[in-house]
């Protein structure tokens, strides 16, 4: 399944937002990063999500970035916002800008634990997105709310553009989502957390993954995805074994995707890889401790030493 039929199929990086020294968005660096990720095989971008600092961006910055990215290729737009009206406005603008899909974020501030309020929130955002293919983003640790199967299917009855479910709650949550929500042919599952990609694809049948660590190691993450895809589609035992081996080695870096400081970790790792335009942060004072930086650097170096000599890197997955 390609992005021509489903923009959520395959690996989509939750692309990070580079900032200039004066605090403004470095849009040139953002588009350059998109090109590098496309070269690695990631056709569709996701922006702005948590990785893109959505909560730290002004509305006009978000709309500008969406317009620029959508003009370059497939884009899934995150609708995270302080209130439903703003989220709906972002969905409407995504449609107007030519985006490919929506990642609909729950109501995050006012009544996040109230099911009826969440239904109204999702419904209004999906309405504003018109016919844009959309996934409901489920991340209970971050948003204090978990959408159940009943509410998901109630929303689908009214909004046929709600096509899938993105689960970021880990392996157990992915298993439940696959059993209760995405078991039908016309509803798909997307893995939303890097440390559960293997489980989500090979055990739960996910057709896509939204990645954070893929910003830092796009070639390696794409190789992992292709190994999973080959194992899933052809029953290739060697591809399955190699996927598990690569995933196990990548896990210390993938685990940062489940950490509240994930943006700080992945921007730090990018600077270690030579991408200096990711040094600036919002908020300005946000930083890892020296110990955290050293630990992340050690994990990256350890992985690169291993991967340089790994026999599975040349395994044909096409």
N, C-alpha and C positions, 0 to 999 in steps of 0.2 A: 504494500500500500504506500503510495507516494503522496507528497503534499498536494498534488493535483486533485486527488480525491479526498484527502483529509489532512489539513495542516498540522494536526497533532501527531501524525504518524512519524516514527523515527525519533531522532535525538534533536531536541530544541534547547539551545543554551539560554538560560536566564541571564542575558547579557548585562554586564555591570556598567555603571555610568562613570566615565572619567571626568575629573574636574580640573579646571585651570587653577593656577595659584591664587587668582582673585576670587575663587569660589564658583565661578560660572561653569556651565557644562562645556566640555571640550567635544563638540559635536563631530569635528573632524576625526578625533581619535575613536569616537564611538562607531563611526562608519568604517574606519580602517579595521577595527576589531571585528566588525561584521564580515568584512571581506576575508579575513584570516579564518574565521570559523566556517564560512562557506567553503573555502578551499579544503578544509578538513572533512567536508561532507555533510555539514549541518546546514540544511536548506532554510529552516525556519528559525527566526529569533523570537524570544519572549522579552518584552520590555513595556513598562517598567514593573518589575516584581520586587520582592524583597532584595534580591541581588542588585537591582537597579536603583536602590534607595528611594522607592516610590514615596515613602512618608516624608522625605526631606526635599522633595521637588515641588516647585511652584506650578500651578495649573498651566500657565503659559509655556513653561519649560517642557512639561510633559507633552502638551499638544504639538509643540515644535518638534520634539524628538520622535514622536509617533509619525508625524507627517514625513520626516526625513527617512526614517527606517522603512516605512511602508513603501516609499517611492523606490527603494532599492531591491525589495524582494519580500517574500512571505514574512508576515509579522503577526504574532499573537500578542494582544494588548492586555495587560493586567489592569483591573478596575479598582484596585485598592484606593480607598478614599476615606476622609473623616466622616462623610455622611452619604446617604443614598442619592440625593440630588446630584452631588458631584460625581459619584460613581456612574450614574446614568449618563451624565454629560460626557464623561470619558468614553463610555461605550458608543454613544452617538457620534462623537468625533472620530473614533476608530473606524467606524463604518464609512464616514465621509472621506477619510484619508486613504481608504483602500486597504485596510488591514485584512488579514486572512481569518482571524478568529479572536475570541475573547477568553480570558481566564478570569472568571467571575469570583471575586474575593468576597467573603461574608461581610456583614455589618460588623465593624470592629470596635466601636466605641460605646454607643448609647444602649442598645438592648441586645448585645451579642449572645446572650444565653436564652433569649425568648424566641421560640420556634416560629410564632406567627410573624414577629418582626423580621426574622430572617427570610421567611417566605416572601413577604412583601418586598424586601430589599432585592432578593434575587429576581423576582418577577419584574420589577421595574427596570432593573439593569438589562435583563434579557430583552424586554420590550424595546428599550432604547437601542440595543444592538441590532434590531430588526432580524435579518436572516443570517447574521454572522454565526458560523459554527462556534459553539461555546462549551467549555467544561466548567463544572462546579468545582471550586478549589476547596478541598477539605484538609485542614491542618489544625487539629484541636490544640496541640501544644502552643501554637502561636496565637490562635484566634478565639480560644475558649469555647468553641462551638463545633459540633460534629453533625453533619447532615445525615439523617437516616434515610433508608430506602423509601419509606412512605412519602416523605417530603420531596425527594428527588423525582419520583414518578408523578406526583401531583404537579410539579413544575413542568415536567415533560408533556403532560397532557395539554397544558396551556401554551407551552413554548417549544415548538418542534426544533428550534435552533439549539436547544440544550442537548448536545450529542454525547457527552461523556463525563467522566468523573476523574478528577486528578486527586490522588491520595498521597499525602505527605506524612502520614502518621506512623510509617514503618511497616515491617513485614506482616505483623498480625492484622493491622488495619487494612492493608492491601488484600489479604486473604478474605476478610469480611466483605470488602467492597466487591471483590470478584464473585463471591457467593450470592450476595444479596442485591447487588445493583447492576453490575456490568455483565451479567450472564447471558443476556439476549444478544442476538446478532447485530442489532441496530444501535447498540450502546457499548462504548469502549472505555477501557481503563488506561490512565496515564500515570506513570510512576513520577512522583514529585519529590523524591528524596534519593540522593546518590547512593547511600549505603544499603538500599533495598532494590537496586536495579535488577540483579539476578533473580531474586525472588519474584519481583513484580512481573518480569517478562516470562521466565521459564516455568514458574509455578502458577502464576495468576493470569497469564495470557495478555499482559499489557501490550498495546500496539505502539506506545510512545513513551518517552521519558524527557522530563525537563531537568536539565543538569546545571549544577553550580560548578563542580570541579572541572567540567568540560571547558570552562573559560580558560583554565590554566593548562590542561592537558587534552586538547581537543582530539589529537590523533589517537591517543591511547583510549579515550572514552569511545570514540567511533569504532575502534577495533573491538572493544568489548561489546559494543552494541551489535556489530556484525557477527561476532561469534555467537551471541545469544540468538540472533535472528536465524542463523544457519542451524543451530541446534534445535530451535523451536520448529522450523519449517521442514527440515530434512531428517531429523532424528540423528544427526551426526554426533556420536558419542565423544569424539576427539574435540570437536568444537565446544561441547558442553564442558569437558574437563578443562580445556584451556581458558574458557570463560570464567570458571570458578577460580582457577589459579590466578588469573589477572585481577579478578575482583578482590581476592584475598589480599594481594599485594597493594592494591589501590585503596583498600579500606581505610587506613589511617588518614588519608587525605580526603576521601569521600565522607568520612565522619564529620568533618567540619561543616558539612551541609546541614547537619542537625543541631549546630551550635548557634546560639543567638548572635555570636560574633562572626558569623559566616562571611559577611562582606569584608570585614577586616582581615580575616584569614586569607581569603582568595585574592584580595588586592595586594596583600603582602607577598603572596606566592608569585603573583604576576610581576611584581617589581624584582623579585629574585630571578625571574626568567628574562629580565631585561626590558620589561614593558614599564618604563619609568612614568608614563602618563597616568598611572593608577596610584601614585603616591598620595595625592590629596584626598581628603575625606570630608563627608558631611555626616554629623556635625564635625566642626574643625578639630575639636579636642579628642575625638574618638580614636583610640589606638589600642593595640595589643601591648601587653607587658613585654619586657625584654625576654623573659623566660618563655613566653608563648611564641614570640618570634623565632627564637632559637630552636624550639621544639618543632615548629612548622618547617623551618629550613632543613633540619635534620631528617624529617620525614620525606621531604621532597628529594633531597640528595640520595637517601636510601632507596627510594623508588626508582630514581633515574639510573642508579648503579645496577639495580636488578634488571630493569627493563632493557638496558643496553645489550645484555647478554642472554635475554630470554628467547628460547627457541620458538616460542609460539608467536612471536611478532611477525613472522613471515608466513604464517598459516593462511592459505588462500580462503577467503570467505565469500567471494563473489559467486 
